[in-house]
Amino acid sequence: MGFLDKLREVLKGKSAPEEISEKIDIENVDSWLEQKRKETDEKFSEKSNELHNEILLILESLEKNLDALEEVNVSLKKGDDRIKQATEVGKKDYVLFVRKLLEELKEKSKIEFKKKVLNNFVKGSAKSQYRATLLIGKEIEKIVDDVKKIKNLINNFEKDNRILIEKIEKIKILFMKNDELKKNKNEKKKIEENIEKDKKTIIKIEKNISEIDNEITSKEKSPEFIEKEKLILEIKEKEESAKNCEFEIRTLIDKKILEKYIHLGIEKDKEKFVKKYIENPVEVVLSEDGLKMAGILEDVREKISRGKLTFKEKGKGAEKIKIGKDVFLEFKKRILDLEKELEDLRARSGNIKIDIVDLREKKKSAENQLFENKKQLEVFEKKKNGIEENIERLKEGLEKEEI
């Protein structure tokens, strides 16, 4: 019985200790997982070392068998030269593949790498092995047998340590889940900091708005402000009166009558004056030549009476222009009086150096900022709620896990 057979018999006689599952200590999950990873890594490392030592024993046999293969003199084999040549080429190539396999398997490495090395060897050396076996049998068979033993060792190792390997993989997954949990907790902390910052900003803005309101209220109660507001109201009333007066002037004379009058072919000076009135009657009334319009209207009435100007409704045109100098003088006086009154009111208002427009703009700006901060706070609160749900889901998932 060989050494490896004896070793396997001894190992078979040992009963593997029963694996006991443990629930995660969620309160100390970081240290708990680190401890479990350390325990499983040490255990797996110990078993991997045992496997490596077993592989090294087989590699000793493989190296001796490889030396024996190299010593085979193909030229002494029975067969024609073509087969001998193919066998020699196959032998040399196969020896190179086996040498490479020996070098790679002698180094300590992970199981995955060992399996990859063996698979690459089997695939890569298949053609050269086939050629070498044209005339070489026993020496190749011994090497193939050694490779099979190594493959069986690895397969048995994975089978015997399946639970341990699964535990290592599970610990990796739990570390990823715990990392995700910590990431969510850190994100929650940042959001809470932003929420706290936003709340302080909101309190500060609300205090600022309150102070502005108090300042506005204080100014609104002052005699100066009350007086200025009164003057502003009077200015608005006078401006409205001026607008109404200008409207009366613009609608005083039907422009169609004046346009018909121009088309009669009147003097150039008169035509120019009438056109100016049609375009801007207020400006003409306020000008020094404003009273000329009364003379123009008298001429229009005369032309209507003589039948040079006609209208659909007889006599209606003349009725519309029965406007004397006194009317134009009255309009001029009203406009000038209103302008003088407005000038005086504006001067008095301007002398009162108190204004709350800037304060109201400041308040409006602060209210806009407050709205944006409250909206941002709402977004942070929703985001925090979503992260808290994730944290609870991840914690519950970890608490249910066993190793």
Order of alpha helices (4+ residues) and beta strands (2+ residues): alpha-alpha-alpha-alpha-alpha-alpha-alpha-alpha-alpha-alpha-alpha-alpha-alpha-alpha
